[in-house]
């Protein structure tokens, strides 16, 4: 069908921003191919709209783009968002769980707490055999609980350049399943925070992987991201995952963090810190008993290239309470000198 002068004049105006299905209705008998050919001859430009902004009917959308418009009632949309949130994804903007305080029952008799950090399950340098051995020691020593100072997973593979080549697990679902199936099971709870590697899933897709793991393993109790307070009577423990690299002096990071606590209720009696993969104990720095935790991951190629040593081990705290909450602390440092290669 030949284009008339009136049609061409009208076409010049309509082509720029009129939805394609409306153009087809306003120019009956013209195909989309014919209109595109005329636009090229007239040197007209058009910004194509995505199907999300496309105002056509469902039949037109289905025919041209293979999609259809879906409308949800408010009630159904709320249910959908609630379900997405329940599964650990962030469906609405909300604050992350950081530095929440958990009140535990007061204890009058001496008790023991196991400490572990940086298991990095999913890494080719993970140490599940040594982790299981640590839990056997915890059980033998009759700890009341284990505190995990973050990086229970190795993350999404993009924490540093080349990381994905140092991993055997990829994707959040695979990490969750592996940890649910393989992290040591015990009669006592493991209370854990997430660290920067775990947070990579949140940054990429809004998934709180700590919550996902905890939902499927009731003995793994998720306390939040990067930090959490636990109070046992008047005793206050701060469990945290640090950030940044190490320092020339091994105690430097621990000292600086102790200095940052304001005096008052935010300052803990005991600080347990993961992330640095090296150990250090400051028995009374600003009246804080500070423990920088070793890791349960062998030295990765990335760490070796950076000249970062890795120490393997766990810690057991034996606490004798008094009226104020903390009488004495005994620290049992349990090193593992030889990493196991290919333990995955």
C-alpha positions as CSV (number, residue, x, y, z in Angstrom):
1,X,0.0,0.0,0.0
2,X,1.4,3.3,-1.1
3,X,2.0,6.0,1.5
4,X,0.1,9.3,1.0
5,X,1.4,12.7,1.9
6,X,-1.1,13.0,4.8
7,X,-0.1,9.6,6.1
8,X,3.6,10.5,6.0
9,X,3.0,13.8,7.8
10,X,1.0,12.1,10.5
11,X,3.5,9.3,10.7
12,X,6.4,11.8,11.3
13,X,4.6,13.0,14.5
14,X,3.4,9.6,15.7
15,X,6.5,7.5,15.2
16,X,8.7,9.1,17.9
17,X,6.8,8.0,21.0
18,X,3.5,6.3,20.1
19,X,3.4,2.6,21.4
20,X,3.8,0.1,18.5
21,X,0.4,-1.5,19.0
22,X,-1.3,2.0,18.8
23,X,0.6,2.7,15.6
24,X,-0.7,-0.5,14.1
25,X,-4.2,0.6,15.0
26,X,-3.8,4.2,13.7
27,X,-2.3,3.0,10.4
28,X,-4.5,0.0,9.4
29,X,-3.1,-2.2,6.7
30,X,0.5,-1.2,7.5
31,X,2.8,-3.8,8.9
32,X,5.5,-3.0,11.5
33,X,8.1,-3.8,8.8
34,X,6.6,-1.3,6.5
35,X,6.6,1.4,9.1
36,X,10.2,0.7,10.1
37,X,11.1,1.0,6.4
38,X,9.4,4.4,6.1
39,X,11.1,5.6,9.3
40,X,14.5,4.7,7.8
41,X,13.7,6.6,4.6
42,X,12.5,9.6,6.5
43,X,15.6,9.3,8.9
44,X,13.4,9.2,11.9
45,X,14.8,7.9,15.2
46,X,12.7,6.1,17.8
47,X,13.6,5.1,21.4
48,X,12.3,1.6,21.8
49,X,10.4,1.0,25.0
50,X,10.9,-2.2,27.0
51,X,7.9,-4.5,27.5
52,X,7.7,-3.3,31.1
53,X,6.8,0.2,29.8
54,X,4.8,-1.1,26.8
55,X,1.2,-0.1,26.9
56,X,-0.1,-2.8,24.5
57,X,-2.6,-5.5,25.1
58,X,-1.6,-8.9,26.4
59,X,-2.1,-10.5,23.0
60,X,0.2,-7.9,21.3
61,X,2.8,-8.3,24.0
62,X,2.7,-12.1,23.7
63,X,2.9,-12.0,19.9
64,X,5.8,-9.6,19.6
65,X,7.8,-10.1,22.8
66,X,6.8,-13.5,24.2
67,X,5.6,-11.9,27.5
68,X,2.3,-10.9,29.1
69,X,1.3,-8.2,31.6
70,X,0.5,-9.4,35.1
71,X,-1.5,-7.4,37.6
72,X,-1.4,-8.2,41.3
73,X,-3.9,-7.2,43.9
74,X,-2.3,-5.4,46.9
75,X,-3.1,-8.3,49.2
76,X,-1.5,-10.8,46.9
77,X,1.6,-8.6,46.4
78,X,2.1,-8.2,50.1
79,X,1.9,-12.0,50.6
80,X,4.4,-12.4,47.8
81,X,6.9,-9.9,49.3
82,X,6.5,-11.6,52.7
83,X,7.3,-15.0,51.2
84,X,10.4,-13.6,49.5
85,X,11.5,-12.1,52.8
86,X,10.9,-15.3,54.6
87,X,13.2,-17.1,52.2
88,X,16.0,-14.8,53.1
89,X,15.9,-12.2,50.2
90,X,15.5,-8.5,50.8
91,X,12.2,-7.6,49.2
92,X,11.9,-4.1,50.7
93,X,14.5,-1.6,51.9
94,X,15.2,-2.3,55.6
95,X,18.0,-2.1,58.1
96,X,20.4,-5.0,58.4
97,X,20.6,-6.8,61.7
98,X,23.8,-5.3,63.2
99,X,24.9,-5.1,66.9
100,X,21.7,-6.6,68.3
101,X,21.8,-7.6,71.9
102,X,20.9,-11.1,73.0
103,X,20.2,-11.7,76.7
104,X,21.2,-15.2,77.9
105,X,20.4,-16.7,81.3
106,X,22.6,-15.7,84.2
107,X,25.1,-18.3,85.4
108,X,26.5,-18.7,88.9
109,X,28.9,-21.6,88.3
110,X,31.9,-21.8,86.0
111,X,31.2,-22.5,82.4
112,X,33.0,-22.8,79.0
113,X,32.4,-21.2,75.6
114,X,33.9,-22.4,72.4
115,X,35.2,-19.8,69.9
116,X,35.7,-20.3,66.2
117,X,35.9,-18.0,63.1
118,X,36.4,-17.9,59.4
119,X,35.5,-21.4,58.3
120,X,35.0,-20.2,54.7
121,X,33.0,-23.3,53.6
122,X,33.0,-23.4,49.8
123,X,36.7,-22.5,49.5
124,X,39.2,-25.1,48.2
125,X,41.2,-24.3,51.4
126,X,38.4,-25.0,53.8
127,X,39.2,-27.3,56.7
128,X,36.0,-29.3,57.6
129,X,38.0,-32.2,59.0
130,X,39.8,-29.9,61.5
131,X,36.5,-28.1,62.1
132,X,34.9,-31.4,63.1
133,X,37.9,-32.1,65.3
134,X,37.4,-28.8,67.0
135,X,33.8,-29.6,67.7
136,X,34.8,-33.0,69.2
137,X,37.1,-31.0,71.6
138,X,34.3,-28.6,72.4
139,X,32.0,-31.5,73.2
140,X,34.7,-33.2,75.4
141,X,35.3,-29.9,77.2
142,X,31.5,-29.5,77.8
143,X,31.1,-26.0,76.4
144,X,27.6,-24.5,76.7
145,X,27.8,-23.0,73.3
146,X,30.1,-22.0,70.4
147,X,30.5,-18.5,69.1
148,X,31.4,-18.1,65.4
149,X,32.9,-14.8,64.5
150,X,31.9,-14.6,60.9
151,X,32.6,-15.8,57.3
152,X,31.0,-19.1,57.7
153,X,30.9,-19.2,53.9
154,X,33.5,-18.2,51.3
155,X,31.0,-15.8,49.5
156,X,29.9,-15.3,46.0
157,X,33.4,-15.5,44.4
158,X,33.7,-11.7,43.8
159,X,35.1,-10.6,47.2
160,X,38.6,-10.2,45.5
161,X,39.9,-10.6,42.0
162,X,40.3,-14.3,41.1
163,X,38.5,-15.6,44.1
164,X,36.1,-17.8,42.2
165,X,39.1,-19.9,41.0
166,X,39.8,-20.7,44.6
167,X,36.3,-22.1,45.3
168,X,34.6,-25.4,44.6
169,X,31.1,-24.1,45.5
170,X,29.3,-21.4,43.5
171,X,26.0,-19.8,44.2
172,X,24.1,-19.1,47.5
173,X,21.9,-22.2,47.3
174,X,24.9,-24.5,47.0
175,X,26.6,-22.8,49.9
176,X,23.5,-23.1,52.1
177,X,22.9,-26.8,51.2
178,X,26.6,-27.7,51.8
179,X,26.7,-26.0,55.2
180,X,23.3,-27.4,56.3
181,X,24.6,-30.9,55.4
182,X,28.2,-30.7,56.5
183,X,28.7,-28.1,59.3
184,X,29.3,-30.1,62.5
185,X,26.2,-30.9,64.5
186,X,26.3,-30.8,68.3
187,X,24.0,-30.8,71.3
188,X,25.0,-27.3,72.1
189,X,24.1,-24.3,69.9
190,X,26.5,-22.5,67.5
191,X,25.7,-18.8,67.6
192,X,27.2,-17.0,64.5
193,X,27.4,-13.7,62.8
194,X,28.1,-13.2,59.1
195,X,31.2,-11.4,57.8
196,X,32.3,-9.7,54.6
197,X,32.4,-12.9,52.5
198,X,28.9,-13.8,53.6
199,X,27.7,-10.3,53.0
200,X,28.7,-10.6,49.3
201,X,25.5,-12.5,48.7
202,X,23.5,-9.7,50.3
203,X,25.3,-7.1,48.1
204,X,24.8,-9.0,44.9
205,X,21.2,-10.2,45.3
206,X,19.8,-9.0,48.7
207,X,20.1,-12.5,50.2
208,X,20.8,-12.7,54.0
209,X,22.5,-16.1,53.8
210,X,22.9,-16.3,57.6
211,X,19.1,-16.3,58.0
212,X,18.8,-18.9,55.3
213,X,21.2,-21.2,57.0
214,X,19.7,-20.7,60.5
215,X,16.2,-21.5,59.2
216,X,17.3,-24.9,58.0
217,X,19.6,-25.7,61.0
218,X,18.1,-24.9,64.3
219,X,21.4,-25.5,66.2
220,X,23.0,-22.7,64.1
221,X,21.6,-19.5,65.5
222,X,22.1,-16.4,63.4
223,X,22.8,-13.2,65.4
224,X,23.3,-10.7,62.6
225,X,25.9,-9.1,60.3
226,X,29.3,-8.1,61.5
227,X,28.5,-7.8,65.2
228,X,26.3,-8.8,68.1
229,X,26.2,-8.4,71.8
230,X,25.6,-11.3,74.2
231,X,24.9,-10.7,77.9
232,X,25.1,-13.5,80.4
233,X,23.9,-11.9,83.6
234,X,26.1,-8.8,84.0
235,X,28.8,-10.2,81.6
236,X,28.8,-8.6,78.2
237,X,30.5,-10.3,75.2
238,X,30.8,-8.6,71.8
239,X,31.2,-10.9,68.8
240,X,32.4,-9.1,65.8
241,X,33.9,-9.5,62.3
242,X,36.6,-7.0,61.4
243,X,37.4,-5.4,58.1
244,X,40.5,-4.3,56.2
245,X,43.9,-5.9,56.0
246,X,46.3,-6.8,58.8
247,X,49.0,-4.6,60.3
248,X,52.7,-4.9,60.9
249,X,52.1,-5.5,64.6
250,X,49.7,-8.4,65.1
251,X,47.9,-6.7,68.0
252,X,47.5,-3.3,66.3
253,X,44.0,-4.0,64.9
254,X,42.7,-5.4,68.1
255,X,44.1,-2.4,70.1
256,X,42.5,0.1,67.7
257,X,39.1,-1.6,67.9
258,X,39.2,-1.6,71.7
259,X,40.0,2.1,71.6
260,X,36.9,2.8,69.5
261,X,34.4,1.5,72.1
262,X,32.9,4.4,74.1
263,X,32.9,4.1,77.8
264,X,29.6,2.9,79.2
265,X,27.1,0.2,78.1
266,X,28.6,-0.3,74.6
267,X,32.0,-1.4,75.9
268,X,32.1,-5.1,76.4
269,X,33.9,-7.2,79.0
270,X,35.1,-9.7,76.3
271,X,35.7,-9.0,72.6
272,X,35.8,-11.9,70.2
273,X,36.9,-10.8,66.7
274,X,37.3,-12.7,63.4
275,X,38.4,-11.7,59.9
276,X,42.2,-11.4,60.2
277,X,43.1,-15.1,60.3
278,X,45.7,-14.5,62.9
279,X,45.6,-14.8,66.7
280,X,46.2,-12.4,69.5
281,X,45.0,-12.0,73.0
282,X,45.0,-8.8,75.0
283,X,44.0,-9.7,78.5
284,X,43.1,-6.2,79.7
285,X,43.2,-3.4,77.2
286,X,40.9,-0.7,78.3
287,X,39.5,-3.3,80.7
288,X,38.5,-5.4,77.7
289,X,39.6,-9.0,77.4
290,X,40.2,-9.0,73.6
291,X,40.6,-12.2,71.5
292,X,41.6,-11.9,67.9
293,X,40.7,-15.3,66.4
294,X,42.7,-17.6,64.1
295,X,40.9,-19.0,61.1
296,X,39.7,-22.5,60.0
297,X,40.7,-21.9,56.4
298,X,44.2,-22.7,55.0
299,X,46.3,-20.1,53.3
300,X,44.8,-19.2,49.9
301,X,46.8,-18.2,46.8
302,X,45.4,-14.7,47.3
303,X,46.8,-14.6,50.9
304,X,50.1,-16.0,49.9
305,X,50.5,-13.5,47.1
306,X,49.8,-10.7,49.6
307,X,52.3,-12.1,52.1
308,X,49.5,-12.9,54.6
309,X,50.2,-15.7,57.0
310,X,47.3,-17.9,58.2
311,X,46.9,-19.4,61.6
312,X,44.6,-22.3,62.2
313,X,42.9,-22.9,65.5
314,X,40.1,-22.4,68.0
315,X,39.7,-21.1,71.5
316,X,37.9,-22.3,74.6
317,X,37.0,-19.7,77.3
318,X,36.5,-20.9,80.9
319,X,34.6,-18.2,82.8
320,X,34.1,-18.1,86.5
321,X,31.5,-15.5,87.3
322,X,31.2,-13.4,90.4
323,X,28.5,-11.0,91.6
324,X,29.5,-8.4,89.0
325,X,29.4,-11.0,86.2
326,X,33.0,-11.8,85.5
327,X,35.5,-13.1,88.1
328,X,38.2,-14.9,86.2
329,X,38.9,-16.0,82.6
330,X,41.0,-19.0,81.5
331,X,41.9,-19.2,77.8
332,X,42.6,-22.5,76.2
333,X,44.1,-21.9,72.8
334,X,44.0,-24.9,70.5
335,X,46.2,-24.6,67.4
336,X,46.2,-26.8,64.3
337,X,49.6,-26.5,62.8
338,X,49.1,-28.5,59.6
339,X,46.3,-27.7,57.2
340,X,44.8,-30.5,55.1
341,X,45.1,-30.1,51.4
342,X,42.1,-30.8,49.2
343,X,39.7,-31.2,52.1
344,X,36.5,-30.8,50.1
